[in-house]
Amino acid sequence: MAAEVKLKLATADDAAAVLQFLRQAATESDAVTIPHLNEVTVDQERQNINLINQFDDCVIMLAMLDGQPIGIVTVMVLEKEPTAGELGVVVAKQYWRNGIGRLLVEEAEYWFENYSTLKSLVLTVFTTNLPAIKLYQRCHFIQTGTTTEEGRPALVMEYQPSK
């Protein structure tokens, strides 16, 4: 029987596994741009997850396989635009192109539509990350602008529910 990927809300107990997963993912993709990732302690990550879970309009969910995270999706309120949430998705390289990213994006969209009070769901993706751009387009994100992230060109996209 094939192992099953399960989604779960992250808890403080997941902090060590989340940090390990993100650090590994950062070595596999230049699209993982989390400031000071290698300096974050497990205790700090526990506090971060607890803080995220206290807010109604923030979420952090994990795709788990055999008890280990293989993907993560976050929605964080934008400081400059408190009615907008920014989507972030990371999938372990060995699981790319297996539908994990889509599963995570669709779960975040479901959460956005049914549980958050946010008015918009946005993301930024490097223009060179064509598989991610195609995924976001299939998941009803449209390009609303361009920007520069980490000195590289990026697209700004916004979720447009198909209602």
PyMOL commands that set and color helices and strands:
alter all, ss='L'
color gray80, all
select helices_A, chain A and resi 12-28+37-39+42-54+93-95+100-114+130-138
alter helices_A, ss='H'
color red, helices_A
select strands_A, chain A and resi 6-9+59-65+68-78+81-91+120-126+141-149+152-159
alter strands_A, ss='S'
color yellow, strands_A
deselect
rebuild
show_as cartoon
